[in-house]
Amino acid sequence: MKIADITLIRASQPLDPPFDAAWDPVPRTRFDATVVKVTTDEGVVGYGSGDTMDGFEPFAELFVGQDAFAMQRHVRALETISFHAGRYWPLEIALWDVMGKALGVPVATLFGGAADAIPAYASTGRHLPIPERVESVLAMRERGFRAAKIRLAADKLEHGIATMRAVREAVGSDLELMVDLNQSWRMAGDVRRSLDPVQVRKFAAALADLGVFWLEEPLPLDDLAGLRSVRQATGLRIAGGEMVRTFPELLDLVGADALDVYQPDVALSAGMLRARTVAELAISRNRLFTPHTWTNGVGLMANLHVTLGVGGGPYLEFPYDPPTWTPERRDFLLTRPVDIDADGMLRLPQAPGLGVEIDEERLAALAV
């Protein structure tokens, strides 16, 4: 089976009200998505999404005409391209979708088939006043979530501790709580200094007293000693790695035992095949693998398939911060948004491939 065609379709959806992301100084008024459509010479069609794919078009000829199942070859080609241009991992996602459909199995089966469901944690994206955040977390628990991750401002650590204390008092022990400081990467032009390990250790100690499950990205990822020192001083799990650029960098993190929770997003970091290796190494060392999923429904499903395939967890990230960020807004190009069930679980679709369906008519209507 050969790759016959690769098509990129870009679409844009207005956001009203805007989404005021904690990591972005400019509120998002539109949500842009790029869909990668791979068609084989036998008529099998696979879809990928999760990054812009800007600048990919000249490289498509490196894949057209190749064996669609030659995944090691395709991943290596994408790695060489990333050195010169961008990270185009949505193409790999589309190729796994093709393979699953051609073989008649979910992609998770190709990655090991370890599980068919995983509890989701609601991942917030905004900084909110304490009363509003408490109210939102209570609503998440009511909706079925078993865990929630709260974004806190790195320049307002005392306020962050007060927020987590109020949330913990409101939910008791019924909900697992995580915290994200977003200190391991920055939006373009954000040149603020990061926190130092002394500040982070003091902050992490307070979170540990509140029973927080993990602290995410408290320091730059090249501060390996600082990251390890936070765990050693507080016993709190440290999470990170969501957008590490290369596979060797991820291996270095595992080798240095810098993290307790490894989070490479298969759409944004090093792809699905390489994420599986990182997951297996992390799990073999009694560490956790549960990737970042803040892209769209296709990217979320790709991360779900890898996680269920290798037996990752114990939770998977589910972006959720209504009213500005909901499954319907995130998955505007799907016929049905990806969502949790009544028990707060993300379940493996039984359809071959990724198990998501692109709304072709809507995609055409919103194409830019």
Secondary structure as a PSIPRED ss2 file (coil, helix, strand):
# PSIPRED VFORMAT (PSIPRED V4.0)

   1 M C   1.000  0.000  0.000
   2 K E   0.000  0.000  1.000
   3 I E   0.000  0.000  1.000
   4 A E   0.000  0.000  1.000
   5 D E   0.000  0.000  1.000
   6 I E   0.000  0.000  1.000
   7 T E   0.000  0.000  1.000
   8 L E   0.000  0.000  1.000
   9 I E   0.000  0.000  1.000
  10 R E   0.000  0.000  1.000
  11 A E   0.000  0.000  1.000
  12 S E   0.000  0.000  1.000
  13 Q E   0.000  0.000  1.000
  14 P E   0.000  0.000  1.000
  15 L E   0.000  0.000  1.000
  16 D E   0.000  0.000  1.000
  17 P E   0.000  0.000  1.000
  18 P E   0.000  0.000  1.000
  19 F E   0.000  0.000  1.000
  20 D C   1.000  0.000  0.000
  21 A C   1.000  0.000  0.000
  22 A C   1.000  0.000  0.000
  23 W C   1.000  0.000  0.000
  24 D C   1.000  0.000  0.000
  25 P C   1.000  0.000  0.000
  26 V C   1.000  0.000  0.000
  27 P C   1.000  0.000  0.000
  28 R E   0.000  0.000  1.000
  29 T E   0.000  0.000  1.000
  30 R E   0.000  0.000  1.000
  31 F E   0.000  0.000  1.000
  32 D E   0.000  0.000  1.000
  33 A E   0.000  0.000  1.000
  34 T E   0.000  0.000  1.000
  35 V E   0.000  0.000  1.000
  36 V E   0.000  0.000  1.000
  37 K E   0.000  0.000  1.000
  38 V E   0.000  0.000  1.000
  39 T E   0.000  0.000  1.000
  40 T E   0.000  0.000  1.000
  41 D C   1.000  0.000  0.000
  42 E C   1.000  0.000  0.000
  43 G C   1.000  0.000  0.000
  44 V C   1.000  0.000  0.000
  45 V E   0.000  0.000  1.000
  46 G E   0.000  0.000  1.000
  47 Y E   0.000  0.000  1.000
  48 G E   0.000  0.000  1.000
  49 S E   0.000  0.000  1.000
  50 G C   1.000  0.000  0.000
  51 D C   1.000  0.000  0.000
  52 T C   1.000  0.000  0.000
  53 M C   1.000  0.000  0.000
  54 D C   1.000  0.000  0.000
  55 G C   1.000  0.000  0.000
  56 F C   1.000  0.000  0.000
  57 E H   0.000  1.000  0.000
  58 P H   0.000  1.000  0.000
  59 F H   0.000  1.000  0.000
  60 A H   0.000  1.000  0.000
  61 E H   0.000  1.000  0.000
  62 L H   0.000  1.000  0.000
  63 F C   1.000  0.000  0.000
  64 V C   1.000  0.000  0.000
  65 G C   1.000  0.000  0.000
  66 Q C   1.000  0.000  0.000
  67 D E   0.000  0.000  1.000
  68 A C   1.000  0.000  0.000
  69 F C   1.000  0.000  0.000
  70 A C   1.000  0.000  0.000
  71 M H   0.000  1.000  0.000
  72 Q H   0.000  1.000  0.000
  73 R H   0.000  1.000  0.000
  74 H H   0.000  1.000  0.000
  75 V H   0.000  1.000  0.000
  76 R H   0.000  1.000  0.000
  77 A H   0.000  1.000  0.000
  78 L H   0.000  1.000  0.000
  79 E H   0.000  1.000  0.000
  80 T H   0.000  1.000  0.000
  81 I H   0.000  1.000  0.000
  82 S H   0.000  1.000  0.000
  83 F H   0.000  1.000  0.000
  84 H H   0.000  1.000  0.000
  85 A C   1.000  0.000  0.000
  86 G C   1.000  0.000  0.000
  87 R C   1.000  0.000  0.000
  88 Y C   1.000  0.000  0.000
  89 W H   0.000  1.000  0.000
  90 P H   0.000  1.000  0.000
  91 L H   0.000  1.000  0.000
  92 E H   0.000  1.000  0.000
  93 I H   0.000  1.000  0.000
  94 A H   0.000  1.000  0.000
  95 L H   0.000  1.000  0.000
  96 W H   0.000  1.000  0.000
  97 D H   0.000  1.000  0.000
  98 V H   0.000  1.000  0.000
  99 M H   0.000  1.000  0.000
 100 G H   0.000  1.000  0.000
 101 K H   0.000  1.000  0.000
 102 A H   0.000  1.000  0.000
 103 L H   0.000  1.000  0.000
 104 G C   1.000  0.000  0.000
 105 V C   1.000  0.000  0.000
 106 P E   0.000  0.000  1.000
 107 V H   0.000  1.000  0.000
 108 A H   0.000  1.000  0.000
 109 T H   0.000  1.000  0.000
 110 L H   0.000  1.000  0.000
 111 F C   1.000  0.000  0.000
 112 G C   1.000  0.000  0.000
 113 G C   1.000  0.000  0.000
 114 A C   1.000  0.000  0.000
 115 A C   1.000  0.000  0.000
 116 D C   1.000  0.000  0.000
 117 A E   0.000  0.000  1.000
 118 I E   0.000  0.000  1.000
 119 P E   0.000  0.000  1.000
 120 A E   0.000  0.000  1.000
 121 Y E   0.000  0.000  1.000
 122 A E   0.000  0.000  1.000
 123 S E   0.000  0.000  1.000
 124 T C   1.000  0.000  0.000
 125 G C   1.000  0.000  0.000
 126 R C   1.000  0.000  0.000
 127 H C   1.000  0.000  0.000
 128 L C   1.000  0.000  0.000
 129 P C   1.000  0.000  0.000
 130 I H   0.000  1.000  0.000
 131 P H   0.000  1.000  0.000
 132 E H   0.000  1.000  0.000
 133 R H   0.000  1.000  0.000
 134 V H   0.000  1.000  0.000
 135 E H   0.000  1.000  0.000
 136 S H   0.000  1.000  0.000
 137 V H   0.000  1.000  0.000
 138 L H   0.000  1.000  0.000
 139 A H   0.000  1.000  0.000
 140 M H   0.000  1.000  0.000
 141 R H   0.000  1.000  0.000
 142 E H   0.000  1.000  0.000
 143 R H   0.000  1.000  0.000
 144 G C   1.000  0.000  0.000
 145 F C   1.000  0.000  0.000
 146 R C   1.000  0.000  0.000
 147 A E   0.000  0.000  1.000
 148 A E   0.000  0.000  1.000
 149 K E   0.000  0.000  1.000
 150 I E   0.000  0.000  1.000
 151 R E   0.000  0.000  1.000
 152 L C   1.000  0.000  0.000
 153 A C   1.000  0.000  0.000
 154 A C   1.000  0.000  0.000
 155 D C   1.000  0.000  0.000
 156 K C   1.000  0.000  0.000
 157 L H   0.000  1.000  0.000
 158 E H   0.000  1.000  0.000
 159 H H   0.000  1.000  0.000
 160 G H   0.000  1.000  0.000
 161 I H   0.000  1.000  0.000
 162 A H   0.000  1.000  0.000
 163 T H   0.000  1.000  0.000
 164 M H   0.000  1.000  0.000
 165 R H   0.000  1.000  0.000
 166 A H   0.000  1.000  0.000
 167 V H   0.000  1.000  0.000
 168 R H   0.000  1.000  0.000
 169 E H   0.000  1.000  0.000
 170 A H   0.000  1.000  0.000
 171 V H   0.000  1.000  0.000
 172 G C   1.000  0.000  0.000
 173 S C   1.000  0.000  0.000
 174 D C   1.000  0.000  0.000
 175 L C   1.000  0.000  0.000
 176 E E   0.000  0.000  1.000
 177 L E   0.000  0.000  1.000
 178 M E   0.000  0.000  1.000
 179 V E   0.000  0.000  1.000
 180 D E   0.000  0.000  1.000
 181 L C   1.000  0.000  0.000
 182 N C   1.000  0.000  0.000
 183 Q C   1.000  0.000  0.000
 184 S C   1.000  0.000  0.000
 185 W C   1.000  0.000  0.000
 186 R C   1.000  0.000  0.000
 187 M C   1.000  0.000  0.000
 188 A C   1.000  0.000  0.000
 189 G C   1.000  0.000  0.000
 190 D C   1.000  0.000  0.000
 191 V C   1.000  0.000  0.000
 192 R C   1.000  0.000  0.000
 193 R C   1.000  0.000  0.000
 194 S C   1.000  0.000  0.000
 195 L C   1.000  0.000  0.000
 196 D C   1.000  0.000  0.000
 197 P H   0.000  1.000  0.000
 198 V H   0.000  1.000  0.000
 199 Q H   0.000  1.000  0.000
 200 V H   0.000  1.000  0.000
 201 R H   0.000  1.000  0.000
 202 K H   0.000  1.000  0.000
 203 F H   0.000  1.000  0.000
 204 A H   0.000  1.000  0.000
 205 A H   0.000  1.000  0.000
 206 A H   0.000  1.000  0.000
 207 L H   0.000  1.000  0.000
 208 A H   0.000  1.000  0.000
 209 D H   0.000  1.000  0.000
 210 L C   1.000  0.000  0.000
 211 G C   1.000  0.000  0.000
 212 V C   1.000  0.000  0.000
 213 F C   1.000  0.000  0.000
 214 W E   0.000  0.000  1.000
 215 L E   0.000  0.000  1.000
 216 E E   0.000  0.000  1.000
 217 E C   1.000  0.000  0.000
 218 P C   1.000  0.000  0.000
 219 L C   1.000  0.000  0.000
 220 P C   1.000  0.000  0.000
 221 L C   1.000  0.000  0.000
 222 D C   1.000  0.000  0.000
 223 D C   1.000  0.000  0.000
 224 L H   0.000  1.000  0.000
 225 A H   0.000  1.000  0.000
 226 G H   0.000  1.000  0.000
 227 L H   0.000  1.000  0.000
 228 R H   0.000  1.000  0.000
 229 S H   0.000  1.000  0.000
 230 V H   0.000  1.000  0.000
 231 R H   0.000  1.000  0.000
 232 Q H   0.000  1.000  0.000
 233 A H   0.000  1.000  0.000
 234 T H   0.000  1.000  0.000
 235 G C   1.000  0.000  0.000
 236 L C   1.000  0.000  0.000
 237 R E   0.000  0.000  1.000
 238 I E   0.000  0.000  1.000
 239 A E   0.000  0.000  1.000
 240 G E   0.000  0.000  1.000
 241 G C   1.000  0.000  0.000
 242 E C   1.000  0.000  0.000
 243 M C   1.000  0.000  0.000
 244 V C   1.000  0.000  0.000
 245 R C   1.000  0.000  0.000
 246 T C   1.000  0.000  0.000
 247 F H   0.000  1.000  0.000
 248 P H   0.000  1.000  0.000
 249 E H   0.000  1.000  0.000
 250 L H   0.000  1.000  0.000
 251 L H   0.000  1.000  0.000
 252 D H   0.000  1.000  0.000
 253 L H   0.000  1.000  0.000
 254 V H   0.000  1.000  0.000
 255 G H   0.000  1.000  0.000
 256 A C   1.000  0.000  0.000
 257 D C   1.000  0.000  0.000
 258 A C   1.000  0.000  0.000
 259 L C   1.000  0.000  0.000
 260 D C   1.000  0.000  0.000
 261 V E   0.000  0.000  1.000
 262 Y E   0.000  0.000  1.000
 263 Q C   1.000  0.000  0.000
 264 P C   1.000  0.000  0.000
 265 D C   1.000  0.000  0.000
 266 V C   1.000  0.000  0.000
 267 A C   1.000  0.000  0.000
 268 L C   1.000  0.000  0.000
 269 S C   1.000  0.000  0.000
 270 A C   1.000  0.000  0.000
 271 G H   0.000  1.000  0.000
 272 M H   0.000  1.000  0.000
 273 L H   0.000  1.000  0.000
 274 R H   0.000  1.000  0.000
 275 A H   0.000  1.000  0.000
 276 R H   0.000  1.000  0.000
 277 T H   0.000  1.000  0.000
 278 V H   0.000  1.000  0.000
 279 A H   0.000  1.000  0.000
 280 E H   0.000  1.000  0.000
 281 L H   0.000  1.000  0.000
 282 A H   0.000  1.000  0.000
 283 I H   0.000  1.000  0.000
 284 S H   0.000  1.000  0.000
 285 R C   1.000  0.000  0.000
 286 N C   1.000  0.000  0.000
 287 R C   1.000  0.000  0.000
 288 L E   0.000  0.000  1.000
 289 F E   0.000  0.000  1.000
 290 T C   1.000  0.000  0.000
 291 P C   1.000  0.000  0.000
 292 H C   1.000  0.000  0.000
 293 T C   1.000  0.000  0.000
 294 W C   1.000  0.000  0.000
 295 T C   1.000  0.000  0.000
 296 N C   1.000  0.000  0.000
 297 G H   0.000  1.000  0.000
 298 V H   0.000  1.000  0.000
 299 G H   0.000  1.000  0.000
 300 L H   0.000  1.000  0.000
 301 M H   0.000  1.000  0.000
 302 A H   0.000  1.000  0.000
 303 N H   0.000  1.000  0.000
 304 L H   0.000  1.000  0.000
 305 H H   0.000  1.000  0.000
 306 V H   0.000  1.000  0.000
 307 T H   0.000  1.000  0.000
 308 L H   0.000  1.000  0.000
 309 G H   0.000  1.000  0.000
 310 V H   0.000  1.000  0.000
 311 G C   1.000  0.000  0.000
 312 G C   1.000  0.000  0.000
 313 G E   0.000  0.000  1.000
 314 P C   1.000  0.000  0.000
 315 Y C   1.000  0.000  0.000
 316 L E   0.000  0.000  1.000
 317 E E   0.000  0.000  1.000
 318 F E   0.000  0.000  1.000
 319 P E   0.000  0.000  1.000
 320 Y C   1.000  0.000  0.000
 321 D E   0.000  0.000  1.000
 322 P C   1.000  0.000  0.000
 323 P C   1.000  0.000  0.000
 324 T C   1.000  0.000  0.000
 325 W E   0.000  0.000  1.000
 326 T C   1.000  0.000  0.000
 327 P H   0.000  1.000  0.000
 328 E H   0.000  1.000  0.000
 329 R H   0.000  1.000  0.000
 330 R H   0.000  1.000  0.000
 331 D C   1.000  0.000  0.000
 332 F C   1.000  0.000  0.000
 333 L C   1.000  0.000  0.000
 334 L E   0.000  0.000  1.000
 335 T C   1.000  0.000  0.000
 336 R C   1.000  0.000  0.000
 337 P C   1.000  0.000  0.000
 338 V C   1.000  0.000  0.000
 339 D C   1.000  0.000  0.000
 340 I C   1.000  0.000  0.000
 341 D C   1.000  0.000  0.000
 342 A C   1.000  0.000  0.000
 343 D C   1.000  0.000  0.000
 344 G C   1.000  0.000  0.000
 345 M E   0.000  0.000  1.000
 346 L E   0.000  0.000  1.000
 347 R E   0.000  0.000  1.000
 348 L C   1.000  0.000  0.000
 349 P C   1.000  0.000  0.000
 350 Q C   1.000  0.000  0.000
 351 A C   1.000  0.000  0.000
 352 P C   1.000  0.000  0.000
 353 G E   0.000  0.000  1.000
 354 L C   1.000  0.000  0.000
 355 G C   1.000  0.000  0.000
 356 V C   1.000  0.000  0.000
 357 E C   1.000  0.000  0.000
 358 I E   0.000  0.000  1.000
 359 D C   1.000  0.000  0.000
 360 E H   0.000  1.000  0.000
 361 E H   0.000  1.000  0.000
 362 R H   0.000  1.000  0.000
 363 L H   0.000  1.000  0.000
 364 A H   0.000  1.000  0.000
 365 A H   0.000  1.000  0.000
 366 L H   0.000  1.000  0.000
 367 A E   0.000  0.000  1.000
 368 V C   1.000  0.000  0.000
